[in-house]
Amino acid sequence: MWDELLIAAALMLVLEGLLPVLSPKSFKQMMFDASQMSEQQLRVTGIITMVIGAIAVYILKH
């Protein structure tokens, strides 16, 4: 189980690194836009992202 968790974390780092490598300008704009969001908006965005990720893991594992 720990192996799978570490592989998932490593893959997450690879995927998060794609946008800055492929389109640094878009990445900078996205970070700027995120910095302008309220804390509540960031929390809601984080929750939505986590739910989508959890659903995707559930679907892929079953």
C-alpha positions, 0 to 999 in steps of 0.5 A: 500500500505504501508503494502505491501511495508513494507512486501516486504522490510522485505522479502528482508531482509529475503532472503538476510540473507539466503546465509550468514546463509546457506553458509558463505564461499560462501557469503564471497567469493561473497563479496570479488569478488564484492569488486574487481569489478569496480564501473561501473560493480557494477552499471550495475549489480545493474541495471540488478538486478533492471530490473529483479526484476521489471519484476518479480513484474510486472508478479506476479501482472498481 
